[in-house]
Amino acid sequence: MLVFEYMVKENKEAFIKKVKEISGRLGINPNWLMLVMYMESNINHKAVNPMGGATGLIQFMPFVATELGTTTKQLLAMTNVQQLDYVEKYFKKWAKYVNGFTDLYLITFYPSALINKRPDSWNFPDIVYKYNQGLDRNKDRIINLGEWKRYIISRVPSSFPIEELYRNAKKNDGSDLV
């Protein structure tokens, strides 16, 4: 059973199966993908952020949707299972950089921070602060990468095994997750 599987309201069996297939192709833990979708949209493929128009399971920005060959309007009209094709398409080009859950989420949130190997002391640009002030835990009007990571990890359910957040974690059967 995947984390937050109970939150999938439509096409549950097909959705979970596809999440597992996509994760296998990307070489990631399927729970990481579920966590990202939970944190971005509550696993709601119809979610739309009124600030910026981010849409869908991983909150595709309009320019990202266009880069993927679709639009946020088209994404909104898709089923949750159909939208997963675009989730996979988005992550496919970045998968080689992902070594854990925070990497996968950073690819969703601000990919260049991971690609450019920014240190935890690196500050996100002001525009990121403008739309994500809740991430500023110490209220200094700056969000740095370390602060972002601590916030993201704090949102992982306490029942989730912490070792599963990293690439070299083991499955319950003792085999490598990825």
Secondary structure as UniProt FT lines:
FT   TURN            3..4
FT   HELIX           5..7
FT   HELIX           12..26
FT   HELIX           30..41
FT   TURN            42..43
FT   TURN            45..46
FT   TURN            50..52
FT   TURN            56..59
FT   HELIX           62..67
FT   TURN            68..69
FT   HELIX           72..77
FT   HELIX           80..92
FT   TURN            93..94
FT   HELIX           95..97
FT   HELIX           101..109
FT   HELIX           111..115
FT   TURN            116..117
FT   TURN            120..121
FT   HELIX           126..131
FT   HELIX           133..135
FT   TURN            137..138
FT   HELIX           145..154
FT   TURN            158..159
FT   HELIX           162..165
FT   TURN            167..168
FT   TURN            172..173
//
